[in-house]
Every structure is written in C-alpha cells, then in structure tokens.
Amino acid sequence: MNPLPKLPSTGCFKDILAHVPSDASAAGVIGSAISVARLFAAHIDAVAAVEHSDARHGTADASASGLQTIVAFEDTAGAAAGTLLQFEAAAKQAGLSYGKRLIADHSDKVDRMLARASRLYDVSIIAQPDPATVNTAQPQAMLFDSGRPVILIPRAHRTGIALDRIGVCWDGGRYAARALHDAMPLLELAGCIDIIAINEPGARLEASAEALASYLARRRLNARVEQPKADHLGIYHAIMVAAAEAGTKLLVMGGYGHSKAGRFVLGGVTRDALKEMSLPTFMSF
C-alpha cells in the first residue's frame, strides 16, 4: 500500500533570528540558519553581541591594564563584525531577505536586548553555550527568557541542518509537548520521525509515545517509537545513543529550568544537553 500524502503544512517559520558568535562556531550557526531560512523562504536577521564594562565604555584610566582592556574589546568587536560579514555573504548567495546588527553593552543589558528582540521571531538559532568564552556575550536570555523556541547548534557543527531524520524526546509532559508543537513546521518536512521515550511505564497513558505516534500518523507523518532504558549513565546519554543508532540529524526536546536566587537553574537532562550535545537541537522552555 502506498503511503498517504502528507497534509498541507499548518505553519512555517517566516522570521528567524541568528545569534552569530565571534569564534569558529559561527560557521555552524550561519550554515544552519541559512538552511532553515531557505526551507521556508524566511526573512533572517543576524545579531552579534559583545559585552563591555565601564572601562570599555571610555571611563578607563590610562594605565597599561586599562589600555589592554580597551584593545581586547576592540579586537572582540572586530571579530564579531567579521562574522556578520560572513553571514551577509551567505545570505546574499542564498537569495534571502536579511538584516544584521552588532550590539555592545553591559552583559545584563545585552541579555535583555537579545531576549526582547527574539520575542518577535518564530525561532532563534544560537550556538551551544560555551562557559569558557570571555568578552563575548552569551545568548543565555534567548534560551530562558524569550518565550520562543531555539535551535542550538553544537560548537563543533560546521554545516547546515538536515531533516531526513528527526528525533523527538517524549515523556508526555508539558515541556515535551510545547517543543513538539513549536517544532511542527520542521517535523512536517521530516523524512522520518523517531519518538524517543526513555523509561516509559508499561501501562498505556493518554500521552504515551504510542499515542504520539498515532497523532503524527493522523497528520500523515512517518513516525516510529523507540523506547530505550536509561542506565546508570543517565537519560541524556540514553537519548544520544538512540539518536546515533537511528541516524538522527536533528533532536527536538523540551527544556526545563527555574529561577532561584537570581539565577536560572537547569533540570538535569537540560543541563546535560547544553553541555554535551553533538546534534543540532530544537528546544523550547
């Protein structure tokens, strides 16, 4: 029996924001952002952000350390501007509608600016956070405070995003459900969807992996269920093993965290994902 044709798409990404870092990981962010924008003929804006302190704001004294700080900031800003030029060249070659912007401010202001800006986009594409990076703003607020989904690109990734096989991490919870529905424009283009349900109880639940497979099948999407067990190495390790065995190219998962004492505390699986990811990962908080 021939498979039923897919139903018409119910949504798409028309406005995309890419946070372009000023290091080697920029290539993966740019390539991924361009590949997603081409799928939907979307407009894409790129932003590069650089942090500065009051010393970099022109109030530094003329000491050697003050001058070194200013020089370091100028070098970082120059590198960020260079990555925006790389993005511009790629967007022009792809024939996309695009814009670009370089911002420099205190870290807290940069965070707020990035979060507020990203709320007006369908999805943001950012590099996997790097705790070792200094003098360059990290897009943490785009993850936790924008209210919009993100696609995280592993720092070692250098190409675009392929949709021939997408893995959906599923536990039937609200965070997984939000990620699923936010990612639907991509899922509707997938060659195959692997539903990865770790340690799912044997009893059938309304939001079980099998129920999700039926839901996707009604949308004429090709889905299958994987139910690996997490061993002592942890849930995220089990997810990555299942994804590797399936040949997954993009992972979809819900992110979990909460604010505590003025800082954002991540759930264990989310923390492991941000630290260890090796696949582009669509994530909603």
FENQUIHU-V119029 format. One record per residue. RES is the residue in three letters. PHI is phi in whole degrees, -180 to 180 (none if undefined). PSI is psi in degrees with one decimal (* if undefined). OMEGA is omega in degrees with one decimal (none if undefined). Layout:
res=RES phi=PHI psi=PSI omega=OMEGA
res=RES phi=PHI psi=PSI omega=OMEGA
This chain:
res=MET phi=none psi=131.2 omega=178.2
res=ASN phi=-72 psi=141.2 omega=179.0
res=PRO phi=-65 psi=148.1 omega=177.5
res=LEU phi=-69 psi=145.5 omega=178.4
res=PRO phi=-67 psi=152.6 omega=177.7
res=LYS phi=-69 psi=144.8 omega=175.5
res=LEU phi=-69 psi=157.2 omega=177.3
res=PRO phi=-58 psi=148.3 omega=-179.0
res=SER phi=-62 psi=139.5 omega=179.3
res=THR phi=-97 psi=0.0 omega=-179.5
res=GLY phi=-173 psi=166.1 omega=177.7
res=CYS phi=-158 psi=167.6 omega=176.2
res=PHE phi=-97 psi=114.8 omega=-179.4
res=LYS phi=-104 psi=-20.8 omega=178.6
res=ASP phi=-132 psi=121.9 omega=-174.8
res=ILE phi=-124 psi=138.8 omega=175.4
res=LEU phi=-115 psi=131.0 omega=177.4
res=ALA phi=-116 psi=124.6 omega=172.8
res=HIS phi=-91 psi=110.9 omega=-173.2
res=VAL phi=-98 psi=114.3 omega=178.9
res=PRO phi=-74 psi=166.5 omega=-176.4
res=SER phi=-103 psi=33.6 omega=178.0
res=ASP phi=-134 psi=-167.3 omega=-174.4
res=ALA phi=-63 psi=-22.6 omega=-179.7
res=SER phi=-70 psi=-9.1 omega=178.1
res=ALA phi=-59 psi=-34.8 omega=-177.6
res=ALA phi=-60 psi=-42.2 omega=179.9
res=GLY phi=-69 psi=-39.7 omega=178.5
res=VAL phi=-65 psi=-46.3 omega=-179.3
res=ILE phi=-64 psi=-47.5 omega=180.0
res=GLY phi=-61 psi=-41.1 omega=-179.8
res=SER phi=-69 psi=-43.8 omega=-179.8
res=ALA phi=-63 psi=-42.5 omega=179.4
res=ILE phi=-65 psi=-41.3 omega=-178.3
res=SER phi=-65 psi=-39.7 omega=178.8
res=VAL phi=-70 psi=-42.2 omega=179.9
res=ALA phi=-62 psi=-37.3 omega=179.7
res=ARG phi=-67 psi=-33.4 omega=179.3
res=LEU phi=-60 psi=-35.8 omega=-173.4
res=PHE phi=-114 psi=8.8 omega=-175.0
res=ALA phi=49 psi=46.2 omega=-173.2
res=ALA phi=-90 psi=156.8 omega=167.7
res=HIS phi=-80 psi=140.9 omega=-178.5
res=ILE phi=-133 psi=130.2 omega=174.7
res=ASP phi=-112 psi=139.5 omega=176.2
res=ALA phi=-113 psi=139.3 omega=176.3
res=VAL phi=-130 psi=135.4 omega=172.1
res=ALA phi=-117 psi=135.9 omega=-174.6
res=ALA phi=-127 psi=138.4 omega=179.6
res=VAL phi=-129 psi=131.6 omega=178.7
res=GLU phi=-86 psi=145.8 omega=170.3
res=HIS phi=-143 psi=156.4 omega=177.2
res=SER phi=-102 psi=-178.7 omega=176.9
res=ASP phi=-59 psi=-33.4 omega=179.2
res=ALA phi=-61 psi=-37.3 omega=179.9
res=ARG phi=-80 psi=-10.0 omega=-177.1
res=HIS phi=-87 psi=3.1 omega=176.4
res=GLY phi=106 psi=2.1 omega=-178.8
res=THR phi=-101 psi=9.0 omega=-178.7
res=ALA phi=-73 psi=151.2 omega=175.0
res=ASP phi=-79 psi=-179.8 omega=-175.5
res=ALA phi=-93 psi=20.0 omega=178.9
res=SER phi=-69 psi=164.6 omega=179.5
res=ALA phi=-60 psi=-41.0 omega=-179.1
res=SER phi=-66 psi=-38.1 omega=178.4
res=GLY phi=-65 psi=-42.6 omega=178.6
res=LEU phi=-66 psi=-38.4 omega=177.6
res=GLN phi=-63 psi=-38.1 omega=178.7
res=THR phi=-64 psi=-43.4 omega=-179.9
res=ILE phi=-65 psi=-43.2 omega=179.3
res=VAL phi=-63 psi=-42.0 omega=179.4
res=ALA phi=-62 psi=-41.6 omega=178.7
res=PHE phi=-64 psi=-44.0 omega=-179.7
res=GLU phi=-64 psi=-37.9 omega=177.3
res=ASP phi=-63 psi=-43.5 omega=-179.4
res=THR phi=-66 psi=-42.7 omega=178.5
res=ALA phi=-64 psi=-38.2 omega=177.6
res=GLY phi=-64 psi=-40.5 omega=177.8
res=ALA phi=-65 psi=-39.7 omega=179.0
res=ALA phi=-64 psi=-42.2 omega=177.3
res=ALA phi=-62 psi=-35.6 omega=178.5
res=GLY phi=-64 psi=-39.3 omega=178.8
res=THR phi=-69 psi=-31.2 omega=176.0
res=LEU phi=-66 psi=-35.1 omega=176.0
res=LEU phi=-67 psi=-36.4 omega=174.9
res=GLN phi=-62 psi=-44.0 omega=177.5
res=PHE phi=-61 psi=-45.7 omega=-177.9
res=GLU phi=-59 psi=-43.0 omega=179.6
res=ALA phi=-63 psi=-41.9 omega=-179.9
res=ALA phi=-67 psi=-40.9 omega=-179.9
res=ALA phi=-66 psi=-39.9 omega=177.7
res=LYS phi=-64 psi=-44.0 omega=-180.0
res=GLN phi=-62 psi=-34.2 omega=-179.9
res=ALA phi=-83 psi=-6.8 omega=179.2
res=GLY phi=72 psi=31.6 omega=-175.6
res=LEU phi=-97 psi=153.2 omega=167.7
res=SER phi=-76 psi=130.7 omega=-173.4
res=TYR phi=-151 psi=166.1 omega=171.5
res=GLY phi=-147 psi=164.4 omega=179.6
res=LYS phi=-147 psi=153.0 omega=-176.8
res=ARG phi=-155 psi=137.2 omega=173.3
res=LEU phi=-112 psi=127.5 omega=178.4
res=ILE phi=-122 psi=146.1 omega=178.4
res=ALA phi=-142 psi=123.3 omega=-179.6
res=ASP phi=-166 psi=-177.7 omega=175.1
res=HIS phi=-61 psi=153.2 omega=-174.2
res=SER phi=-58 psi=-40.7 omega=-178.3
res=ASP phi=-68 psi=-36.8 omega=178.0
res=LYS phi=-70 psi=-39.8 omega=177.3
res=VAL phi=-60 psi=-43.8 omega=178.3
res=ASP phi=-56 psi=-47.4 omega=-178.4
res=ARG phi=-65 psi=-40.3 omega=179.9
res=MET phi=-63 psi=-43.7 omega=179.9
res=LEU phi=-66 psi=-41.8 omega=-179.9
res=ALA phi=-64 psi=-46.5 omega=-178.8
res=ARG phi=-65 psi=-41.4 omega=179.8
res=ALA phi=-64 psi=-42.6 omega=-174.7
res=SER phi=-68 psi=-17.4 omega=179.2
res=ARG phi=-68 psi=-15.2 omega=-178.9
res=LEU phi=-101 psi=15.7 omega=178.7
res=TYR phi=-122 psi=154.8 omega=179.5
res=ASP phi=-72 psi=-32.3 omega=179.3
res=VAL phi=-159 psi=147.8 omega=174.1
res=SER phi=-113 psi=145.6 omega=179.6
res=ILE phi=-118 psi=121.8 omega=-173.3
res=ILE phi=-138 psi=161.3 omega=177.3
res=ALA phi=-81 psi=150.6 omega=171.2
res=GLN phi=-51 psi=127.7 omega=-178.9
res=PRO phi=-56 psi=141.1 omega=-179.8
res=ASP phi=-122 psi=104.0 omega=-177.1
res=PRO phi=-65 psi=-15.5 omega=-178.1
res=ALA phi=-85 psi=-10.7 omega=-176.8
res=THR phi=-77 psi=135.8 omega=176.9
res=VAL phi=-125 psi=158.1 omega=177.2
res=ASN phi=68 psi=1.6 omega=178.0
res=THR phi=-127 psi=129.4 omega=-175.3
res=ALA phi=-64 psi=137.3 omega=174.8
res=GLN phi=-98 psi=138.5 omega=-173.3
res=PRO phi=-83 psi=45.9 omega=-176.9
res=GLN phi=-60 psi=-41.3 omega=-176.8
res=ALA phi=-65 psi=-28.7 omega=177.8
res=MET phi=-67 psi=-27.7 omega=176.0
res=LEU phi=-75 psi=-50.1 omega=-163.8
res=PHE phi=-101 psi=-19.9 omega=-169.0
res=ASP phi=-129 psi=7.1 omega=-176.9
res=SER phi=-88 psi=-26.0 omega=-174.7
res=GLY phi=76 psi=8.1 omega=-178.3
res=ARG phi=-123 psi=155.1 omega=179.4
res=PRO phi=-74 psi=159.3 omega=177.4
res=VAL phi=-131 psi=155.8 omega=167.9
res=ILE phi=-114 psi=115.9 omega=-179.9
res=LEU phi=-91 psi=131.0 omega=-177.6
res=ILE phi=-108 psi=121.2 omega=177.8
res=PRO phi=-54 psi=144.6 omega=-174.9
res=ARG phi=-65 psi=-22.5 omega=178.7
res=ALA phi=-90 psi=-4.9 omega=-177.2
res=HIS phi=-74 psi=136.6 omega=-176.4
res=ARG phi=-130 psi=3.5 omega=-176.4
res=THR phi=-121 psi=-166.7 omega=177.8
res=GLY phi=-85 psi=-163.9 omega=-179.3
res=ILE phi=-111 psi=128.4 omega=177.2
res=ALA phi=-103 psi=145.4 omega=-176.1
res=LEU phi=-116 psi=14.7 omega=-178.1
res=ASP phi=-66 psi=-26.0 omega=177.6
res=ARG phi=-147 psi=117.0 omega=-179.1
res=ILE phi=-116 psi=133.8 omega=175.3
res=GLY phi=-101 psi=132.1 omega=178.4
res=VAL phi=-112 psi=116.8 omega=176.7
res=CYS phi=-79 psi=125.4 omega=-169.6
res=TRP phi=-136 psi=125.4 omega=172.3
res=ASP phi=-129 psi=8.7 omega=179.5
res=GLY phi=79 psi=1.7 omega=-176.8
res=GLY phi=-88 psi=175.1 omega=-175.4
res=ARG phi=-66 psi=-36.7 omega=-178.1
res=TYR phi=-70 psi=-41.1 omega=176.4
res=ALA phi=-65 psi=-38.9 omega=-179.8
res=ALA phi=-65 psi=-41.9 omega=179.4
res=ARG phi=-64 psi=-44.2 omega=179.3
res=ALA phi=-61 psi=-42.6 omega=179.1
res=LEU phi=-56 psi=-51.3 omega=-175.5
res=HIS phi=-73 psi=-33.7 omega=175.8
res=ASP phi=-65 psi=-33.2 omega=-177.0
res=ALA phi=-88 psi=1.7 omega=-173.3
res=MET phi=-56 psi=-38.3 omega=177.2
res=PRO phi=-57 psi=-34.2 omega=177.1
res=LEU phi=-77 psi=-40.8 omega=-179.8
res=LEU phi=-62 psi=-34.0 omega=-179.9
res=GLU phi=-69 psi=-14.2 omega=177.7
res=LEU phi=-103 psi=-0.9 omega=-175.0
res=ALA phi=-72 psi=143.5 omega=172.3
res=GLY phi=-70 psi=-41.7 omega=178.9
res=CYS phi=-151 psi=144.1 omega=178.5
res=ILE phi=-117 psi=123.4 omega=175.9
res=ASP phi=-102 psi=118.1 omega=177.4
res=ILE phi=-88 psi=114.3 omega=-176.1
res=ILE phi=-103 psi=107.6 omega=-178.4
res=ALA phi=-116 psi=108.9 omega=-175.8
res=ILE phi=-88 psi=128.5 omega=175.3
res=ASN phi=52 psi=39.9 omega=180.0
res=GLU phi=-70 psi=136.5 omega=178.9
res=PRO phi=-60 psi=152.6 omega=-178.1
res=GLY phi=-67 psi=-33.9 omega=-179.0
res=ALA phi=-67 psi=141.1 omega=179.4
res=ARG phi=-72 psi=131.0 omega=177.9
res=LEU phi=-115 psi=157.1 omega=180.0
res=GLU phi=-59 psi=-35.3 omega=-179.1
res=ALA phi=-104 psi=33.8 omega=-178.5
res=SER phi=-72 psi=169.6 omega=177.6
res=ALA phi=-63 psi=-38.1 omega=178.0
res=GLU phi=-64 psi=-38.5 omega=177.7
res=ALA phi=-65 psi=-38.6 omega=177.0
res=LEU phi=-65 psi=-40.3 omega=178.3
res=ALA phi=-60 psi=-40.1 omega=178.1
res=SER phi=-66 psi=-40.5 omega=177.8
res=TYR phi=-60 psi=-44.8 omega=-179.8
res=LEU phi=-70 psi=-35.3 omega=178.6
res=ALA phi=-63 psi=-36.8 omega=177.5
res=ARG phi=-65 psi=-21.6 omega=175.9
res=ARG phi=-93 psi=11.9 omega=178.9
res=ARG phi=64 psi=33.6 omega=178.4
res=LEU phi=-106 psi=141.5 omega=-176.7
res=ASN phi=-86 psi=105.4 omega=-175.8
res=ALA phi=-130 psi=147.6 omega=174.2
res=ARG phi=-138 psi=158.7 omega=-173.9
res=VAL phi=-106 psi=131.6 omega=171.5
res=GLU phi=-117 psi=129.0 omega=-177.6
res=GLN phi=-126 psi=67.2 omega=179.0
res=PRO phi=-73 psi=161.7 omega=176.3
res=LYS phi=-104 psi=136.9 omega=177.5
res=ALA phi=-84 psi=129.4 omega=177.0
res=ASP phi=-95 psi=-160.1 omega=-177.0
res=HIS phi=-67 psi=-14.9 omega=179.7
res=LEU phi=-77 psi=-15.0 omega=172.8
res=GLY phi=111 psi=166.1 omega=-175.3
res=ILE phi=-67 psi=-46.3 omega=-176.2
res=TYR phi=-65 psi=-36.3 omega=176.0
res=HIS phi=-61 psi=-42.5 omega=178.9
res=ALA phi=-63 psi=-38.6 omega=177.7
res=ILE phi=-62 psi=-45.1 omega=-177.0
res=MET phi=-69 psi=-33.9 omega=175.7
res=VAL phi=-64 psi=-46.1 omega=178.9
res=ALA phi=-63 psi=-40.5 omega=-179.9
res=ALA phi=-65 psi=-40.9 omega=179.8
res=ALA phi=-65 psi=-42.2 omega=-179.7
res=GLU phi=-65 psi=-32.3 omega=-178.6
res=ALA phi=-85 psi=-12.9 omega=-175.7
res=GLY phi=76 psi=33.0 omega=-177.6
res=THR phi=-63 psi=138.6 omega=178.3
res=LYS phi=-107 psi=-23.8 omega=179.6
res=LEU phi=-144 psi=136.0 omega=179.8
res=LEU phi=-110 psi=140.1 omega=176.2
res=VAL phi=-117 psi=125.5 omega=179.9
res=MET phi=-152 psi=153.4 omega=174.4
res=GLY phi=-85 psi=141.6 omega=176.4
res=GLY phi=-101 psi=145.4 omega=179.5
res=TYR phi=-130 psi=136.9 omega=175.4
res=GLY phi=-170 psi=168.8 omega=178.4
res=HIS phi=-148 psi=157.1 omega=-179.3
res=SER phi=-85 psi=132.6 omega=-179.6
res=LYS phi=-146 psi=122.2 omega=177.2
res=ALA phi=54 psi=41.3 omega=175.3
res=GLY phi=81 psi=5.8 omega=177.3
res=ARG phi=-135 psi=161.2 omega=-175.4
res=PHE phi=-94 psi=122.1 omega=-178.0
res=VAL phi=-105 psi=123.1 omega=-176.7
res=LEU phi=-87 psi=151.0 omega=169.0
res=GLY phi=-69 psi=160.2 omega=-173.3
res=GLY phi=-60 psi=-46.2 omega=-178.2
res=VAL phi=-68 psi=-40.7 omega=178.6
res=THR phi=-64 psi=-42.8 omega=178.6
res=ARG phi=-61 psi=-43.6 omega=178.8
res=ASP phi=-65 psi=-38.9 omega=-179.4
res=ALA phi=-64 psi=-45.5 omega=-179.3
res=LEU phi=-65 psi=-31.5 omega=-176.7
res=LYS phi=-83 psi=-37.4 omega=-167.1
res=GLU phi=-115 psi=3.0 omega=-171.3
res=MET phi=-59 psi=141.3 omega=175.6
res=SER phi=-125 psi=0.5 omega=177.7
res=LEU phi=-125 psi=145.6 omega=169.2
res=PRO phi=-54 psi=135.4 omega=-171.7
res=THR phi=-131 psi=119.3 omega=174.4
res=PHE phi=-83 psi=124.7 omega=-174.6
res=MET phi=-137 psi=137.2 omega=175.3
res=SER phi=-123 psi=139.7 omega=177.0
res=PHE phi=-108 psi=* omega=none
